[in-house]
Amino acid sequence: MKGLYKKLISLSAAALLMAVLIGANSAFAKTSNSPQRRLVGVVVSVDKDARSLIVREFHKETLTAVKVPYDRPLRVSSGQQDFISFDRIKPGMIINENVRQ
């Protein structure tokens, strides 16, 4: 009887662990329903007060306004640095970043 009881407890613990892991995976999902897309282009202008950029996309030749959250580095293709802070972005730099629409 003790062996059956131990197996039942271990099976219950394993099922609980799986439920917690599956629930934790969905808890880290993105909170916004807006889709992400890849933005690749040249920075045309930088507004430091509004923390926004205007980027000319390579494949579309359109201008896109991007609002940058605080403490979020941006992926650039200039020199040896892959990510730089918003304060160091200058017009003419190439942005290669995922953005929400």
C-alpha positions in Angstrom: 0.0 0.0 0.0 2.9 2.4 0.8 4.4 1.8 -2.7 1.1 2.7 -4.4 0.8 5.8 -2.3 4.3 6.9 -3.2 3.7 6.3 -6.9 0.5 8.3 -6.7 2.3 11.2 -5.0 5.2 11.2 -7.5 2.7 11.1 -10.4 0.7 14.0 -8.9 3.9 16.0 -8.4 5.0 15.4 -12.0 1.6 16.5 -13.3 1.7 19.6 -11.2 5.2 20.4 -12.4 4.2 20.1 -16.0 1.1 22.3 -15.4 3.3 25.0 -13.9 5.8 24.8 -16.7 3.2 25.1 -19.4 1.5 28.0 -17.5 4.8 29.8 -17.2 5.4 29.5 -20.9 2.2 31.3 -21.7 2.9 33.9 -19.0 5.9 35.1 -20.8 4.1 35.6 -24.1 3.9 39.1 -25.5 1.1 41.2 -23.9 0.3 43.2 -27.0 -1.7 41.8 -29.9 0.1 43.9 -32.4 2.3 41.9 -34.8 6.0 42.4 -35.1 7.9 43.0 -38.3 11.5 43.5 -39.3 12.5 47.1 -40.0 15.6 47.6 -42.1 16.5 51.1 -43.3 18.4 54.3 -42.8 17.7 56.7 -40.0 16.5 60.0 -41.5 15.8 62.0 -38.3 16.0 61.5 -34.6 13.7 63.2 -32.0 15.3 62.8 -28.7 12.5 64.5 -26.7 9.8 62.2 -28.1 12.2 59.2 -28.3 11.2 58.5 -31.9 13.0 57.9 -35.2 12.0 58.3 -38.8 13.5 55.5 -40.9 13.6 55.1 -44.7 13.0 51.4 -45.4 15.2 49.8 -48.0 12.7 47.4 -49.6 9.8 49.8 -49.7 11.4 53.3 -50.0 8.8 54.6 -47.5 9.3 56.6 -44.3 8.4 54.9 -41.0 8.1 56.5 -37.6 9.3 54.4 -34.8 8.8 55.1 -31.0 11.7 53.7 -28.9 11.0 52.6 -25.3 13.3 53.7 -22.5 16.3 51.4 -21.8 15.9 49.6 -25.1 19.1 49.2 -27.2 18.7 49.3 -31.0 20.3 46.9 -33.4 22.4 48.9 -35.9 24.8 48.0 -38.7 27.6 50.5 -38.2 31.2 49.7 -37.1 31.8 47.0 -34.5 28.8 47.7 -32.2 25.7 45.6 -32.8 23.5 47.3 -30.2 23.6 50.9 -29.1 21.5 53.1 -26.9 19.0 55.5 -28.3 21.1 58.5 -27.2 23.9 57.5 -29.6 21.7 57.1 -32.7 22.5 59.6 -35.5 20.9 60.2 -38.9 22.5 58.0 -41.6 22.9 54.9 -39.4 21.4 51.7 -40.6 18.7 50.2 -38.3 17.9 46.4 -38.4 15.3 45.9 -35.7 12.0 44.2 -34.9 9.2 46.7 -34.3 5.6 46.6 -33.4 3.2 48.1 -35.9 
